[in-house]
Amino acid sequence: MMCALGASVCFGTATVLQAMAARAAADSGPGGDTALLLRALRQWRYLAGLALDGVGFLLQIAALRSIPIYAVGAALAASLAVTAVVASWLLRVRLSRVEWGAVGVVCAGLAMLGLASGTEGEVAGSTALKYAMLGTAVAVLLLSLVGGRLPERGRPLALGLGAGFGFGVVEVAVRLIDDLDPGALLGNPATYALLLGGGAAFVLLTSALQRGSVTTATAGLVIGETIGPAVVGVVWLGDRTREGLSWLAILGFAVAVAGALALARFGEAPGEEP
């Protein structure tokens, strides 16, 4: 669980650092997206954010190898609470009492999950499940190609959900890769599901944040990357709780996700208060 919480801290902090660097790059001169990105890459905050993303991904992989997917998914959704707290400190963003309460709710939910979670399931993923993840990844990729043509009203939610499903594919695929030999990796459909799902999810999330409500897109992301993978882990991979604590795990999962949804506006780090 410590690895999952560490990944959450890394991702949440990286969001704020990258937002600060992107804003500084925009203030330093005009230009399109490429020029802004190149200026951002010259700033230590942006590079530190990328480094934290890398460390967070490694911690996420370690967590997925040791605890159930439902616990990891809830912890990753909690990165919004980290972003909110760090933004209140570095960006002087004012959090309302409700938002501070939501941060506390997320922490309480994760505490319950930590008490109730068992070890990862011992059921090996079937070949059918591996191809199902690959098929889902392809569907997410297709959505990323046509996402800009979706009706404007429901576009942010659809793109956010698609991004969540893509990141959820990554969570499940990590569990389905049980042999790191190059030959085995190339012959495992889960390898391609991980690459396609992660790449398409990143494109969808970027598009969602650019084309509509950040809050709506992030809410879709949280739902997509937590509920689906959790169900797959319990039903097909044998994830379980400690004996007699299933109720606490369900309650903790629901509480943590609900708290994260209440903080959905921090899916994109806010600007400084005037």
Secondary structure, 3 states (H helix, E strand, C coil): CHHHHHHHHHHHHHHHHHHHHHHHHHHCCCCCHHHHHHHHHCCHHHHHHHHHHHHHHHHHHHHHCCCCHHHHHHHHHCHHHHHHHHHHHHCCCCCCHHHHHHHHHHHHHHHHHHHHECCCCCCCCCHHHHHHHHHHHHHHHHHHHHHHHCCCCCHHHHHHHHHHHHHHHHHHHHHHCCCCCHHHHHCCHHHHHHHHHHHHHHHHHHHHHHCCCHHHHHHHHHHHHHHHHHHHHHHHCCCCECCCCHHHHHHHHHHHHHHHHHCHHHHCCCCCCC
